[in-house]
Amino acid sequence: MRIRVVILVLCAAGCSQPSRDVAPTPVPAATEGPAWFEEIAAARGLTFVHRSGHQTRHLLPEIMGGGAAFFDIDGDRHLDLLLVQSGRIAAAPGTPAGHRLYRNRGDGTLEDVSDGSGIAAVSGYGMGAATGDYDNDGDVDLYITGLGANVLLQNDGRGHFVDVTATAGAAGSGWSTSATFVDIDADERLDLFVTRYLDWSLETERECYSLTGSIDYCSPKNYDAPATNLLFHNNGNGTFTDISRAAGLGAAVGNGLGAIADDVNGDGRLDVFVANDGTPNHLWINLGHARFAESALMSGVAIDQDGAPKAGMGVHAADVDDDGDNDLIVMNLDTEADSFFRNEGRFFIDDTTSVGLRVASRRFTRFGVALMDFNNDGRLDLYEASGRVGLQAETFSADPYAEPNLLFRGVAGGRFEEVSPRGGTTRPLVATSRAAAFGDLDNDGGVDILVANRDAAPHLLRNVAPGRGHWLLLRVLDRHGRDAVGATLSIVAGARTMRRDVRTGYSYLAANDPRVHLGLGDLTKVESVTVRWLDGTRERFGPFDADQIAEIRRGRGTP
């Protein structure tokens, strides 16, 4: 989010101010093409409108939200939705933020169940969400990040959440952005990694201008106040201990926005990559015994191929080239290309140019992201949620920060090419998009997308990709019956062996479907799935017929 100062075209009064409650605006497509997604938010009952709280002063947190999550709140095997509200930074303590929870009825419609769920009472200026069963009772719990204290909500399994932040000891402090549940020590208890952006307060806010004198949001560089990240260790009794300093996270600071846990070096321990905004990225290598060492520069992911740090925001990791290790992709500011870091085993190389993303991505500012097989042809595609952080001369709608989102098709040779119409919808949708959450909302084998838009209604994108191939969706459970976050799958289908991982934390301010989605193209069977559990043991499952949702549970496979 390094903001460029640009010359603006003078216009009528109010043009330079961000619009509030601006609906996502369709614009004509440059060229016609088959749609991959159908926008269905209003039709399915989503009435949420994000509020940044902007009035007169340009307070930096206002341009950074909001968050979104896909997760099953009641165990009925249908994904439900959470939309994180920002609210007002100066709201009175205890004022409900306005987060909304929608239950998936399973018939294609959504029901607002916020009132009475415990969600509606949560206060604070919200940012993002993380999901995971931290108490191993089989129900998915919720963590909401924001300014000041974060909130841990325990799920009772019937769609009701209890604020246990104080007793659990997981509040944290400062300005938290993305978070992810991760078992750092393979003790079958989910710990919690929290990314923080910068040390900010109303008292330290600055006033920044464009060259024409228009007031605008500042760059994080104007504050020179990077922050450390937080790590909470799960004690196994419903409480957490803040081990951030003891784990070594105090060794480096940055403007953290996106985070993902991944075993980048294949040693069986989960590491954590953090995308930093305008400062070098961090790669926290897990040394064991709850200790981490920052190794981004030595690993090749701190800066880009030109030797410069970028404005890192959303992040995802996936094995694009089927070599058994996960590659990294990081979203950046306009004029900065995506960063595609190819995993070469012991280090990464910046391969953005060779995969076709260096030029196509640079026009927009990208936040939410995922590498997923949206058309089920067996190749990973790429979706990016866009929205500016600073005023520019060119505008796409009444909201001067709004931009269209991007969709890239995976093609032969591990490359990507942009899909037309832009963003994959019949008419591109334009908004100031932030979080993007990914999951199969209707259990039809196609990955759908929930996009949170600043000061606007969300997008809910139903997958209607043309000629979708066969698929398999795997729910992977550990011995406690919870999603086995951190487990790695080696999947044999036809002549290919593919790696997929069980995770919910990636993108930006988002929590995602924990089920493992696999596009199979013309294949109608998966021969085997070998799961490497976090403690290093392996089990083999299968075969599986295509076009089904299957469950894998630890202890029921073969060694």
C-alpha positions as CSV (number, residue, x, y, z in Angstrom):
1,M,0.0,0.0,0.0
2,R,2.8,2.4,-0.9
3,I,0.7,5.4,-2.2
4,R,1.9,7.2,-5.3
5,V,1.3,10.9,-5.4
6,V,-0.4,11.6,-8.7
7,I,-1.8,14.7,-10.5
8,L,-5.6,14.6,-10.4
9,V,-8.0,16.0,-12.9
10,L,-10.0,18.8,-11.3
11,C,-13.7,18.1,-11.0
12,A,-16.8,19.1,-9.2
13,A,-16.9,19.5,-5.4
14,G,-16.9,16.2,-3.6
15,C,-15.2,14.2,-6.5
16,S,-12.0,13.9,-4.5
17,Q,-13.8,12.4,-1.5
18,P,-14.5,8.6,-1.2
19,S,-18.2,7.8,-1.7
20,R,-20.0,6.1,1.2
21,D,-22.4,3.2,0.6
22,V,-21.5,3.0,-3.1
23,A,-22.9,-0.2,-4.6
24,P,-20.6,-2.3,-6.8
25,T,-20.9,-0.7,-10.2
26,P,-21.0,-2.8,-13.4
27,V,-19.2,-1.3,-16.4
28,P,-19.2,-2.5,-20.0
29,A,-16.7,-5.2,-20.8
30,A,-13.9,-4.5,-23.2
31,T,-14.6,-7.7,-25.1
32,E,-17.2,-10.3,-24.8
33,G,-16.6,-13.8,-23.4
34,P,-18.3,-16.5,-21.3
35,A,-18.8,-15.6,-17.7
36,W,-17.0,-17.7,-15.0
37,F,-19.0,-16.1,-12.1
38,E,-22.5,-14.8,-11.5
39,E,-23.0,-12.1,-8.9
40,I,-25.8,-13.2,-6.5
41,A,-25.3,-11.3,-3.2
42,A,-28.6,-9.5,-3.2
43,A,-30.5,-12.3,-4.7
44,R,-29.4,-14.7,-2.0
45,G,-30.2,-12.4,0.9
46,L,-27.0,-10.5,1.7
47,T,-28.1,-7.1,3.0
48,F,-24.7,-6.1,4.5
49,V,-23.1,-2.8,3.7
50,H,-19.6,-2.1,4.8
51,R,-19.0,1.2,6.7
52,S,-15.4,2.6,6.9
53,G,-16.6,5.4,9.1
54,H,-15.0,8.1,6.8
55,Q,-16.3,11.6,7.4
56,T,-13.8,14.4,7.0
57,R,-10.4,13.3,8.2
58,H,-8.6,10.7,6.2
59,L,-7.8,8.1,8.9
60,L,-5.6,5.3,7.6
61,P,-7.6,2.3,8.9
62,E,-10.6,3.5,6.9
63,I,-9.0,2.5,3.6
64,M,-7.9,-0.9,4.7
65,G,-11.1,-3.0,5.5
66,G,-13.2,-5.1,5.5
67,G,-13.0,-8.8,6.1
68,A,-14.9,-11.9,5.2
69,A,-15.1,-15.6,6.1
70,F,-16.6,-18.8,4.8
71,F,-17.1,-21.4,7.5
72,D,-19.6,-24.0,8.7
73,I,-21.1,-22.6,12.0
74,D,-23.4,-25.5,12.8
75,G,-21.9,-28.6,11.3
76,D,-24.6,-29.1,8.6
77,R,-21.9,-29.3,5.9
78,H,-23.0,-26.0,4.3
79,L,-20.7,-23.0,4.3
80,D,-22.0,-20.0,6.2
81,L,-20.8,-16.4,5.8
82,L,-19.3,-13.7,8.0
83,L,-18.8,-10.1,6.9
84,V,-16.6,-8.0,9.2
85,Q,-17.8,-4.5,9.8
86,S,-15.3,-1.6,10.4
87,G,-17.7,1.0,12.0
88,R,-16.3,4.2,13.5
89,I,-12.8,4.5,14.9
90,A,-13.9,7.0,17.6
91,A,-17.0,5.1,18.6
92,A,-17.8,4.8,22.3
93,P,-16.4,1.8,24.0
94,G,-18.7,-1.2,23.8
95,T,-20.6,0.1,20.7
96,P,-21.4,-2.9,18.5
97,A,-19.4,-2.9,15.3
98,G,-22.1,-4.4,13.2
99,H,-20.6,-7.6,12.0
100,R,-23.1,-9.8,10.2
101,L,-23.4,-13.6,10.2
102,Y,-25.4,-15.4,7.5
103,R,-26.5,-19.0,7.7
104,N,-26.6,-21.1,4.5
105,R,-30.1,-22.7,4.4
106,G,-28.8,-25.2,1.8
107,D,-31.4,-24.2,-0.7
108,G,-29.5,-21.4,-2.3
109,T,-30.6,-18.7,0.1
110,L,-28.9,-17.1,3.1
111,E,-30.5,-16.1,6.4
112,D,-29.1,-13.2,8.6
113,V,-28.7,-14.9,12.0
114,S,-26.5,-12.2,13.6
115,D,-28.9,-11.2,16.3
116,G,-28.9,-13.8,19.0
117,S,-25.7,-15.4,17.7
118,G,-23.3,-13.4,19.8
119,I,-21.8,-11.8,16.7
120,A,-23.9,-8.7,16.8
121,A,-22.7,-7.7,20.2
122,V,-19.0,-7.6,19.3
123,S,-17.5,-4.1,19.5
124,G,-14.4,-2.5,18.1
125,Y,-13.2,-1.3,14.7
126,G,-13.1,-4.6,12.7
127,M,-10.6,-5.7,10.1
128,G,-10.4,-9.4,9.4
129,A,-11.3,-12.9,10.5
130,A,-9.7,-16.3,11.2
131,T,-11.4,-19.6,11.8
132,G,-10.4,-22.8,13.5
133,D,-11.5,-25.3,16.2
134,Y,-9.1,-24.2,18.9
135,D,-10.8,-26.2,21.7
136,N,-11.1,-29.5,19.7
137,D,-14.8,-29.9,20.3
138,G,-15.7,-30.3,16.6
139,D,-17.1,-26.8,16.2
140,V,-15.4,-24.0,14.3
141,D,-14.5,-21.0,16.4
142,L,-13.9,-17.4,15.2
143,Y,-11.3,-14.8,15.8
144,I,-11.9,-11.2,14.6
145,T,-9.0,-8.7,14.3
146,G,-9.1,-5.0,14.4
147,L,-7.9,-1.8,16.1
148,G,-7.0,-2.4,19.7
149,A,-8.0,-5.7,21.2
150,N,-9.0,-8.6,19.0
151,V,-12.0,-10.9,19.8
152,L,-12.0,-14.7,20.2
153,L,-15.5,-16.2,19.9
154,Q,-16.1,-19.8,21.0
155,N,-18.7,-21.7,19.0
156,D,-21.2,-23.8,21.0
157,G,-22.1,-25.9,17.8
158,R,-25.6,-24.5,17.5
159,G,-24.7,-21.3,15.8
160,H,-24.1,-19.3,19.0
161,F,-20.8,-17.7,19.9
162,V,-19.5,-16.6,23.3
163,D,-16.8,-13.9,23.7
164,V,-14.0,-15.7,25.6
165,T,-11.2,-13.3,24.8
166,A,-10.5,-12.2,28.3
167,T,-10.4,-15.7,29.8
168,A,-8.5,-17.1,26.9
169,G,-5.9,-14.4,26.9
170,A,-5.9,-13.9,23.1
171,A,-6.8,-10.2,22.8
172,G,-3.5,-8.8,21.6
173,S,-3.1,-5.1,21.0
174,G,-2.3,-2.5,18.4
175,W,-3.6,-2.7,14.8
176,S,-4.1,-6.3,13.8
177,T,-4.9,-7.3,10.2
178,S,-4.8,-10.9,8.9
179,A,-4.6,-13.8,11.3
180,T,-4.4,-17.6,11.0
181,F,-4.9,-20.6,13.3
182,V,-1.8,-22.8,13.0
183,D,-0.4,-25.7,15.0
184,I,3.2,-24.7,15.4
185,D,4.3,-27.6,17.5
186,A,2.2,-30.5,16.2
187,D,0.6,-31.0,19.6
188,E,-2.9,-31.3,17.9
189,R,-3.9,-27.9,19.4
190,L,-4.3,-24.9,17.1
191,D,-2.2,-21.9,18.0
192,L,-2.8,-18.4,16.6
193,F,-0.6,-16.1,14.5
194,V,-1.7,-12.5,14.2
195,T,-0.3,-10.0,11.7
196,R,0.0,-6.3,12.8
197,Y,0.3,-3.4,10.4
198,L,1.8,-0.4,12.2
199,D,1.7,1.4,15.5
200,W,-1.1,3.9,14.8
201,S,-3.5,6.0,16.9
202,L,-5.7,9.0,16.3
203,E,-3.0,11.2,18.0
204,T,-0.4,10.0,15.5
205,E,-2.5,10.4,12.4
206,R,-1.0,12.7,9.7
207,E,-2.5,14.9,7.0
208,C,-1.4,14.0,3.5
209,Y,-2.1,15.6,0.1
210,S,-1.9,14.9,-3.6
211,L,0.1,17.3,-5.8
212,T,-3.1,19.2,-6.6
213,G,-3.8,19.8,-2.9
214,S,-6.5,17.2,-2.4
215,I,-6.5,15.6,1.0
216,D,-5.8,11.8,0.7
217,Y,-4.8,8.8,2.8
218,C,-1.2,8.6,3.8
219,S,1.4,5.9,3.0
220,P,2.6,3.8,5.9
221,K,6.0,5.3,5.2
222,N,4.7,8.6,6.5
223,Y,4.4,7.1,10.0
224,D,7.6,5.1,10.1
225,A,6.1,2.9,12.7
226,P,6.2,-0.8,11.6
227,A,5.0,-3.4,14.1
228,T,5.9,-6.8,15.3
229,N,3.6,-9.8,14.8
230,L,1.9,-11.8,17.6
231,L,1.9,-15.6,18.3
232,F,-0.4,-17.1,20.9
233,H,0.4,-20.7,22.0
234,N,-2.6,-22.9,22.8
235,N,-2.3,-24.3,26.4
236,G,-4.9,-27.0,25.8
237,N,-7.2,-25.8,28.6
238,G,-9.1,-23.1,26.7
239,T,-6.4,-20.5,27.2
240,F,-3.5,-19.1,25.2
241,T,-0.1,-17.7,26.2
242,D,1.5,-14.8,24.2
243,I,4.9,-16.2,23.2
244,S,5.6,-13.6,20.6
245,R,8.9,-12.5,22.1
246,A,10.0,-15.9,23.3
247,A,9.4,-17.3,19.9
248,G,11.7,-14.7,18.3
249,L,9.1,-12.6,16.5
250,G,10.5,-9.4,18.1
251,A,13.6,-9.8,15.9
252,A,12.0,-8.1,12.9
253,V,9.3,-5.4,12.3
254,G,7.2,-4.7,9.2
255,N,3.9,-3.4,7.9
256,G,2.1,-6.7,8.0
257,L,-1.1,-7.3,5.9
258,G,-1.3,-10.8,4.7
259,A,-0.1,-14.1,6.3
260,I,-0.1,-17.8,5.5
261,A,1.2,-20.8,7.3
262,D,3.1,-23.3,5.1
263,D,5.9,-25.8,5.4
264,V,8.1,-24.1,2.9
265,N,11.2,-26.2,3.4
266,G,9.7,-29.6,3.8
267,D,11.0,-30.3,7.3
268,G,7.5,-31.2,8.6
269,R,7.1,-28.0,10.6
270,L,4.8,-25.1,9.6
271,D,6.5,-21.8,8.8
272,V,4.7,-18.5,8.4
273,F,5.1,-16.0,5.5
274,V,4.0,-12.4,6.1
275,A,3.4,-10.0,3.3
276,N,4.6,-6.5,4.3
277,D,3.5,-3.2,2.9
278,G,6.5,-1.2,1.7
279,T,8.9,-3.1,3.9
280,P,10.6,-6.4,3.1
281,N,8.4,-9.5,3.5
282,H,9.1,-11.9,6.4
283,L,9.4,-15.6,6.3
284,W,9.4,-17.1,9.8
285,I,11.1,-20.5,9.7
286,N,9.9,-22.8,12.4
287,L,13.0,-24.1,14.3
288,G,11.0,-26.4,16.6
289,H,10.3,-25.9,20.3
290,A,8.2,-22.9,19.5
291,R,11.1,-20.9,18.1
292,F,11.2,-19.0,14.8
293,A,14.0,-17.4,12.7
294,E,13.3,-14.7,10.1
295,S,14.7,-15.9,6.8
296,A,12.9,-14.1,4.0
297,L,16.0,-12.5,2.5
298,M,18.1,-15.7,2.5
299,S,15.1,-17.6,1.1
300,G,14.5,-15.1,-1.8
301,V,11.0,-13.8,-0.8
302,A,11.9,-10.5,1.0
303,I,12.1,-8.4,-2.1
304,D,11.4,-8.6,-5.8
305,Q,13.8,-9.5,-8.7
306,D,14.8,-5.8,-9.0
307,G,15.9,-5.8,-5.4
308,A,13.1,-3.6,-4.0
309,P,10.4,-4.3,-1.4
310,K,6.9,-4.0,-2.6
311,A,3.6,-3.1,-1.1
312,G,2.7,-6.6,0.0
313,M,-1.0,-7.3,0.8
314,G,-2.8,-10.6,0.2
315,V,-0.9,-13.9,-0.2
316,H,-1.5,-17.5,-1.1
317,A,0.6,-20.6,-1.5
318,A,0.0,-23.5,-3.8
319,D,1.9,-26.1,-5.8
320,V,1.5,-24.6,-9.3
321,D,4.1,-26.7,-11.0
322,D,3.3,-30.1,-9.4
323,D,6.9,-30.5,-8.0
324,G,5.7,-31.2,-4.5
325,D,6.4,-27.9,-2.8
326,N,4.2,-24.8,-2.6
327,D,4.9,-21.6,-4.6
328,L,4.0,-18.2,-3.2
329,I,2.1,-15.3,-4.7
330,V,1.8,-11.9,-3.2
331,M,-0.5,-9.0,-4.2
332,N,1.0,-5.5,-4.5
333,L,0.2,-1.9,-5.3
334,D,-0.5,-0.5,-8.8
335,T,2.7,0.0,-10.8
336,E,4.0,-3.0,-9.0
337,A,3.5,-6.4,-10.5
338,D,2.3,-9.4,-8.5
339,S,5.2,-11.3,-6.9
340,F,5.2,-15.0,-7.9
341,F,7.9,-16.7,-6.0
342,R,8.7,-20.2,-7.3
343,N,9.8,-22.7,-4.6
344,E,13.0,-24.4,-5.7
345,G,13.3,-26.5,-2.5
346,R,15.9,-24.6,-0.6
347,F,15.1,-21.2,-1.8
348,F,12.6,-19.2,-4.0
349,I,13.1,-17.3,-7.2
350,D,11.0,-14.4,-8.5
351,D,9.3,-16.0,-11.5
352,T,6.6,-13.4,-12.1
353,T,7.6,-12.6,-15.6
354,S,7.8,-16.2,-16.9
355,V,4.3,-17.0,-15.5
356,G,2.8,-14.0,-17.4
357,L,1.9,-11.8,-14.5
358,R,4.5,-9.0,-14.6
359,V,2.6,-6.8,-17.0
360,A,-1.1,-7.8,-16.6
361,S,-1.4,-7.1,-12.9
362,R,0.4,-3.7,-12.6
363,R,-2.5,-1.4,-13.5
364,F,-4.5,-2.2,-10.3
365,T,-4.0,-2.4,-6.5
366,R,-4.7,-6.0,-5.4
367,F,-5.7,-7.3,-2.0
368,G,-7.6,-10.6,-1.7
369,V,-6.2,-13.5,-3.7
370,A,-6.3,-17.3,-4.3
371,L,-4.8,-19.8,-6.6
372,M,-7.7,-22.2,-7.2
373,D,-9.0,-24.3,-10.1
374,F,-12.2,-22.4,-10.8
375,N,-13.0,-24.3,-14.1
376,N,-11.9,-27.7,-12.8
377,D,-9.6,-28.3,-15.8
378,G,-6.7,-29.5,-13.6
379,R,-4.8,-26.3,-13.7
380,L,-4.8,-23.6,-10.9
381,D,-6.3,-20.3,-11.9
382,L,-5.8,-17.0,-10.1
383,Y,-8.4,-14.5,-8.7
384,E,-7.4,-11.0,-7.4
385,A,-9.6,-8.5,-5.6
386,S,-8.7,-4.9,-6.4
387,G,-9.2,-1.5,-4.9
388,R,-7.1,1.6,-4.6
389,V,-5.6,3.2,-1.5
390,G,-4.9,6.6,-3.1
391,L,-6.6,9.0,-5.5
392,Q,-5.7,8.8,-9.2
393,A,-6.7,10.7,-12.4
394,E,-8.5,7.7,-14.0
395,T,-11.7,6.6,-12.3
396,F,-13.9,3.6,-12.9
397,S,-17.0,4.6,-10.9
398,A,-18.4,7.3,-8.6
399,D,-16.1,5.8,-5.9
400,P,-12.6,7.2,-6.8
401,Y,-10.9,4.2,-5.1
402,A,-12.9,1.5,-7.0
403,E,-11.4,-0.8,-9.5
404,P,-12.4,-4.0,-11.3
405,N,-11.2,-7.3,-10.0
406,L,-9.0,-9.7,-12.0
407,L,-9.2,-13.3,-13.1
408,F,-6.4,-15.3,-14.7
409,R,-6.8,-18.7,-16.3
410,G,-4.1,-21.3,-15.8
411,V,-2.7,-22.4,-19.1
412,A,-0.1,-24.9,-20.3
413,G,3.5,-24.4,-19.1
414,G,2.4,-23.1,-15.7
415,R,1.5,-19.7,-17.1
416,F,-1.5,-17.4,-16.6
417,E,-3.6,-15.4,-19.0
418,E,-6.2,-12.8,-18.1
419,V,-9.8,-13.9,-18.6
420,S,-12.2,-11.6,-20.5
421,P,-14.6,-10.2,-19.4
422,R,-12.4,-8.8,-16.7
423,G,-13.0,-10.5,-13.3
424,G,-15.0,-13.3,-14.9
425,T,-18.4,-11.8,-14.7
426,T,-20.6,-10.9,-17.7
427,R,-20.2,-7.2,-16.8
428,P,-17.2,-6.4,-14.7
429,L,-18.0,-5.3,-11.1
430,V,-16.2,-2.3,-9.8
431,A,-15.7,-1.6,-6.1
432,T,-13.0,-0.9,-3.6
433,S,-12.5,-4.6,-2.8
434,R,-10.5,-5.9,0.1
435,A,-11.0,-9.4,1.6
436,A,-11.8,-12.3,-0.8
437,A,-12.9,-15.6,0.8
438,F,-13.0,-18.8,-1.2
439,G,-15.1,-21.9,-0.9
440,D,-17.8,-24.1,-2.4
441,L,-21.0,-22.4,-1.1
442,D,-23.5,-24.7,-2.9
443,N,-21.5,-28.0,-2.8
444,D,-21.6,-28.4,-6.6
445,G,-17.8,-28.7,-7.0
446,G,-17.2,-25.2,-8.2
447,V,-15.2,-22.7,-6.0
448,D,-17.3,-19.6,-5.2
449,I,-16.0,-16.3,-3.9
450,L,-17.1,-13.8,-1.3
451,V,-15.6,-10.3,-1.8
452,A,-15.8,-7.6,0.9
453,N,-16.0,-4.1,-0.5
454,R,-15.2,-0.9,1.3
455,D,-18.2,1.3,1.9
456,A,-20.3,-0.9,-0.3
457,A,-22.3,-4.1,-0.5
458,P,-20.2,-7.3,-1.0
459,H,-20.0,-9.4,-4.1
460,L,-21.0,-13.1,-3.8
461,L,-19.8,-14.8,-6.9
462,R,-21.3,-18.1,-7.8
463,N,-19.1,-20.3,-10.0
464,V,-20.7,-20.8,-13.5
465,A,-17.4,-21.4,-15.4
466,P,-18.1,-22.8,-18.8
467,G,-17.3,-26.5,-19.5
468,R,-16.3,-27.2,-15.9
469,G,-14.4,-30.5,-15.5
470,H,-14.8,-33.2,-13.0
471,W,-13.8,-32.5,-9.3
472,L,-13.3,-33.9,-5.9
473,L,-13.8,-32.1,-2.6
474,L,-12.2,-33.6,0.5
475,R,-13.0,-32.9,4.1
476,V,-9.9,-33.9,6.1
477,L,-10.4,-34.5,9.8
478,D,-8.0,-35.3,12.6
479,R,-8.6,-37.6,15.5
480,H,-10.6,-35.0,17.3
481,G,-13.0,-34.5,14.4
482,R,-11.8,-31.1,13.5
483,D,-10.4,-29.9,10.2
484,A,-6.8,-31.1,10.1
485,V,-5.3,-27.6,9.4
486,G,-1.7,-28.0,8.3
487,A,-2.0,-31.5,6.9
488,T,-0.5,-32.1,3.4
489,L,-2.2,-34.2,0.7
490,S,-0.4,-36.1,-2.1
491,I,-3.0,-36.9,-4.6
492,V,-2.5,-39.4,-7.5
493,A,-4.9,-38.9,-10.4
494,G,-4.1,-40.3,-13.8
495,A,-0.5,-39.6,-14.6
496,R,-0.3,-36.7,-12.2
497,T,0.7,-36.4,-8.5
498,M,-0.6,-33.2,-7.0
499,R,0.0,-31.5,-3.6
500,R,-2.8,-29.8,-1.8
501,D,-2.9,-28.5,1.8
502,V,-5.6,-28.2,4.5
503,R,-5.8,-24.5,5.4
504,T,-8.2,-21.7,6.1
505,G,-5.9,-18.7,6.5
506,Y,-4.8,-17.0,3.3
507,S,-5.8,-14.1,1.0
508,Y,-6.3,-10.8,2.9
509,L,-8.4,-10.4,6.1
510,A,-10.2,-13.6,5.1
511,A,-11.0,-17.1,6.4
512,N,-11.7,-19.8,3.8
513,D,-13.3,-23.2,3.2
514,P,-11.1,-25.8,4.9
515,R,-12.1,-28.5,2.4
516,V,-9.5,-29.4,-0.2
517,H,-10.8,-28.8,-3.7
518,L,-9.4,-30.6,-6.7
519,G,-10.2,-30.0,-10.4
520,L,-9.8,-33.2,-12.4
521,G,-10.6,-32.2,-16.0
522,D,-11.6,-35.3,-17.9
523,L,-10.5,-37.7,-15.1
524,T,-13.3,-39.6,-13.4
525,K,-11.3,-41.1,-10.5
526,V,-8.6,-40.3,-8.0
527,E,-6.4,-43.4,-7.4
528,S,-5.2,-42.4,-4.0
529,V,-4.7,-39.6,-1.4
530,T,-1.8,-39.9,1.0
531,V,-2.1,-37.6,4.0
532,R,0.9,-36.4,5.9
533,W,-0.3,-35.4,9.3
534,L,1.5,-32.7,11.3
535,D,3.3,-35.2,13.5
536,G,4.9,-36.8,10.4
537,T,2.8,-39.9,10.2
538,R,1.2,-40.8,6.9
539,E,-2.0,-42.6,5.8
540,R,-3.3,-43.6,2.4
541,F,-7.0,-43.3,1.4
542,G,-8.9,-44.1,-1.7
543,P,-9.6,-44.6,-4.5
544,F,-12.3,-42.0,-4.9
545,D,-14.8,-41.5,-7.7
546,A,-15.0,-38.0,-9.1
547,D,-17.8,-35.4,-8.5
548,Q,-18.4,-36.0,-4.9
549,I,-17.6,-34.6,-1.4
550,A,-15.7,-37.2,0.5
551,E,-14.5,-37.4,4.1
552,I,-11.0,-38.4,5.3
553,R,-10.6,-39.1,9.0
554,R,-7.3,-39.9,10.7
555,G,-7.0,-43.5,11.8
556,R,-9.2,-44.9,9.0
557,G,-6.7,-45.1,6.2
558,T,-3.8,-47.5,5.6
559,P,-0.1,-46.8,6.5
